[in-house]
């Protein structure tokens, strides 16, 4: 029987400057290409990550005190943003999305 990884709801920090909305979320154990960031037309930010690395098929897990991937979060944004000009960075296991505040979500 193959063990299924559970999808984890990612905790976030959301903060705002006068011109940007920033979202930071821990997603440890992934590579940048494993992280998907999407801004929807209805003003949601979707963060998703799936582990594709060598730990994915570990057969005998002896202690499991924290999990690596799959991650998912659908977050209603408090402001309209320009998703086309978002800046996404991933480092030290944290994804940071900087979204320019806009009059309407694009």
N, C-alpha and C positions, 0 to 999 in steps of 0.2 A: 504494500500500500504506500503510495507516494504522499508525503506530507505536504499540505498546502500552506503557503505563506499567507498570513492574514493581512488584509489591507488595513493600514494604520491611518487614522485621521491625524493630520499634522497640526501641532500647535503653531500659532503664528503670533508675530508682533506686527502691528500695523501702526504707522505713524505718518504724520503729514508735515510738510514744509509749506510755505506759501504757494509753491508751484509744482510740488510733487507729492504723490502718495507712495509710501514705501511699505513693502511687505517682506518680512524675513521669516523663514521657516527652516527648522532643522530637518535635513534629509540625509543622515550619515550613511556611508557605505556605497554611495553611487558615484558614477563618473558623470561629468557634465552632459554627455550625450544620452544618459539614462533619464534625464529630467525633462518633462514637458510642461511648458507654461502657456496658458491660453487665456485671453480676455474675450468673454462672450459679448454678443450684441446687447444682452439684457443687463450688463454691468456686473458680471461675476468674474472672479479670477479663479482659474482651475490650475492647481499644482498637482502633478502626477509624477511618480518615479517608480521605476521597476528595475530591480537588481538583475544584471546580466553577467555578473562577475563569477569568480571561481567559488564563492561560498554558497551559491544558489543550490547546488546539488549535494550538499554535505549529507552523508548517509546516517551518521550517528552523532546526534547532538547531545552532549552530556550536561551542559548547563546553559540555560537560555534566559538570561536576565534582561536582555534588550534585543530588539529585532532590527534587521536591516531590510528596507523595502518590503513589500510594495507600499507606496505612500500615495495618499489621495486627499485633496482638500478642495472643496467648492466654497468659495468665500464671496458673499455679497459685498461689493465695494461701497464705501460710504460716499464716494464722489464719482462723477463721470470722469473717465480717463481716456487718453490717447494711447491705445494699446499698440498701435503701429510703431510708436516711437519709444516703447518700453526698453529699459536696459536691464538685462538679466545677468547676474553673476552667481557663480557657485564656487565656494571655497571653504575649506575646513568643515565640510559637511553641512553647510548652510546655504540655501538659495535666497538671494535678495533680488526683489523685483522693484525697480523704480519706474513709476508710471506718471507721465506728465498729466496734471489735472487739466481737464478740458470742459467745454460747455456741454458736450455730449460724448458718450462712449463710442469709440471707433475701433 
